[in-house]
Amino acid sequence: WATLCFPYIKNVGILMDPFTPAKETDNPFVLNSQWGMPTRRAASTACPSSASDFSGCAFGRYNPNATVLTGGERWGRDGVGGVNVTPDTWIWSAYYYKGGPNDSANRGVGYPSLSNTAVARPADTILITQAGTPDLMWHQDWNPDEAFRYWGDPPFNLFGNANATTGPMGRTAESGPKAGVYPTSTYHPTQFPEGINVSVYTDGHAKAVKWRALHSQTVELAPGVKYLKYASPEVP
């Protein structure tokens, strides 16, 4: 999205988040990781085809410590960004999130980004958010209550040799674990961010919300089937 917007912005400084250590001269992976676009649930190899099956791909599914936030429930999550899935299960936020084929043999299975009209509640659905990776690592089956790095090499990571929340981060006004940055040994955080998250929603407005408040709001797809409110674009 940053690449598509740049011809109109014409100033990379506008994209810089002061709550990260990123510099304008950094590697593109680092620059693009300041902000992320949540990717579609359908693109994750862990997500069952049924939208009510949370046997994989759900907040509170893999990290037992998330019960302090979910009360023991599993909450679904979805996004707007399109990706590609190739036969060897590699998944890429390719072609500027358009979800087109990504090889010459045309083998890729594409999940295009959702259109404005496909988003049921645009004022509630996050489009772009403070993040640790450009696609929140959702397409690689990580959830907002977990932590990982985009690549294993520190020069390619926003916070160097550290794991970061694989979802919206609470960077504003905090640092370290309180912002969502953890040691490389931490995949299942016991301490969740306490900072503030700044996001742009699908209807175009921007809002700052405390990370814990953002991750305590849900909507119901069906009785007993809840999704994170900010990550449920197709839930009425």
URPE-V968391 format. One record per residue. PHI is phi in degrees with one decimal (none if undefined). NEAR is the number of other ideal C-beta (glycine too) atoms within 12 Angstrom. D_LAST is the distance of its C-alpha to the last C-alpha in Angstrom with 1 decimal. Layout:
<<PHI,NEAR,D_LAST> <PHI,NEAR,D_LAST>>
//
This chain:
<<none,30,25.6> <-63.9,28,28.7> <-62.9,20,31.0> <-69.6,15,29.1> <-80.8,20,29.1> <-58.2,18,32.7> <-59.4,9,34.4> <-91.2,12,32.8> <-77.5,15,33.2> <59.7,10,36.8> <-155.1,13,37.1> <-64.1,21,36.1> <-59.9,16,36.8> <-65.6,16,33.7> <-83.3,30,31.7> <-75.3,25,33.8> <-98.7,33,32.3> <-65.7,16,35.2> <-93.2,30,33.8> <-123.3,34,34.7> <-83.5,24,38.2> <-65.4,30,37.5> <-122.8,16,40.0> <-62.2,17,39.9> <-92.2,11,42.5> <-70.1,24,40.5> <-56.5,20,39.5> <-54.2,22,36.4> <-60.9,25,34.6> <-68.1,33,35.2> <-61.1,28,34.2> <-72.2,37,30.9> <-85.3,43,30.1> <-66.2,39,29.9> <-129.5,39,26.4> <-132.9,47,23.8> <-114.4,43,20.7> <-58.6,50,18.4> <-91.2,47,18.7> <-66.4,40,16.4> <-59.6,43,16.2> <-62.4,34,17.6> <-86.4,41,20.7> <-85.1,36,21.8> <-68.6,25,24.5> <-90.5,29,23.5> <-85.8,34,19.9> <-63.5,19,20.1> <-67.2,14,18.5> <-78.9,16,16.4> <-69.6,24,13.1> <-104.4,23,14.2> <-98.0,19,17.7> <-106.9,31,18.6> <-68.3,15,22.3> <-158.0,23,22.1> <63.7,41,19.9> <-156.7,40,18.6> <-63.8,45,19.4> <91.3,33,22.2> <-80.5,31,23.1> <-106.7,27,26.4> <-99.7,32,27.5> <-63.4,18,28.7> <-71.4,21,29.1> <-71.8,34,25.4> <-61.4,20,25.6> <-66.0,19,26.7> <-101.2,32,23.2> <-100.3,31,21.0> <69.0,14,23.4> <92.8,14,24.0> <-84.7,23,20.4> <-110.4,31,18.9> <-111.8,39,15.7> <-71.1,45,14.1> <-147.8,51,13.9> <-148.6,43,13.2> <-142.7,47,14.3> <-108.7,46,14.8> <-79.7,45,18.6> <-85.4,36,20.3> <-144.0,43,23.2> <-115.3,36,25.9> <-121.9,33,27.0> <-97.2,22,30.6> <-57.6,16,32.5> <-87.9,14,34.0> <73.8,17,30.5> <-68.6,20,30.9> <-125.5,34,27.7> <-129.9,31,27.9> <-84.6,43,25.9> <-98.1,30,28.2> <53.0,22,28.7> <55.3,25,26.9> <67.9,35,23.6> <-78.4,24,23.8> <76.2,30,24.0> <-85.4,23,27.1> <-62.9,21,30.0> <-120.0,27,32.0> <-149.5,19,35.4> <-66.6,7,38.1> <-82.3,9,37.7> <62.7,13,34.2> <-89.2,16,33.1> <-66.7,28,30.0> <-98.5,27,26.6> <-98.5,27,24.3> <-118.0,35,20.6> <-67.7,26,20.2> <-60.3,34,18.1> <-70.7,32,14.8> <-82.2,16,15.3> <-56.1,18,14.0> <-73.0,10,12.3> <-83.2,19,10.6> <-89.1,30,8.8> <-70.2,24,5.4> <-131.0,25,6.8> <-60.0,24,10.5> <-75.2,21,12.1> <-106.2,29,10.9> <-99.5,40,11.4> <-73.0,46,15.0> <-102.7,36,17.0> <-136.6,37,20.5> <-146.5,48,21.8> <-60.2,47,25.2> <-148.3,50,25.9> <-104.6,50,28.8> <-143.6,42,28.1> <-67.0,41,26.6> <-127.9,42,23.8> <62.8,49,23.6> <64.4,40,25.3> <-66.8,50,21.9> <-68.8,42,23.1> <-99.0,29,26.2> <79.2,28,24.3> <-91.3,42,24.6> <-118.2,45,22.1> <-60.9,51,21.8> <-94.6,40,24.2> <-119.0,38,26.8> <-139.2,41,29.4> <-160.2,37,31.1> <-114.8,35,32.8> <-65.2,37,31.9> <-126.6,24,35.5> <-80.5,15,38.3> <-94.1,14,40.6> <-51.3,20,40.6> <-61.8,17,41.4> <-98.3,23,38.1> <-114.4,34,36.0> <-56.8,42,34.9> <-109.7,38,36.5> <67.7,27,39.3> <-85.6,19,40.1> <-151.2,30,37.1> <-86.7,34,33.8> <-136.4,47,30.7> <-50.8,53,27.2> <-88.0,43,25.2> <179.3,46,22.2> <-54.7,52,22.1> <-102.2,51,25.5> <-107.1,40,26.8> <-71.8,41,29.8> <-62.6,29,30.4> <77.7,20,33.2> <-139.1,25,33.8> <-147.7,22,35.4> <61.8,23,35.9> <-55.5,27,33.8> <-69.7,25,32.5> <-102.2,36,30.9> <106.4,48,29.9> <-112.7,39,33.1> <-130.2,33,35.0> <-61.6,19,38.1> <-64.6,19,38.0> <-81.3,13,38.5> <-97.8,26,35.2> <-106.1,24,32.4> <-120.6,25,30.9> <-58.4,39,31.2> <-99.0,19,32.3> <-113.5,28,31.9> <-98.6,41,28.6> <-56.1,40,28.4> <-114.7,26,29.1> <-80.0,31,29.0> <-106.2,27,26.6> <-109.8,42,24.2> <-108.3,32,23.8> <-137.1,40,20.8> <-105.9,30,19.8> <-95.7,31,16.1> <-63.8,35,14.6> <-84.7,20,15.4> <103.6,15,18.9> <-84.0,17,19.6> <-112.4,19,21.2> <-152.5,27,21.2> <-106.7,23,23.4> <-137.3,27,22.1> <-61.4,26,24.1> <-54.8,39,23.3> <-66.4,26,23.2> <-68.3,22,20.9> <-60.5,39,18.5> <-97.2,38,18.6> <-120.5,24,18.2> <-99.1,26,14.8> <-129.4,29,12.0> <-127.6,25,8.5> <-106.3,19,8.6> <-78.6,28,7.5> <-155.5,16,10.4> <-52.1,7,13.5> <82.3,14,15.2> <-115.4,21,12.8> <-113.1,29,11.8> <-121.3,41,11.0> <-58.8,43,12.6> <-60.3,31,10.6> <-76.4,44,12.4> <-126.2,46,12.1> <-148.2,37,8.6> <-62.6,42,8.1> <-107.8,28,6.2> <-90.1,29,3.8> <-59.2,13,0.0>>
//
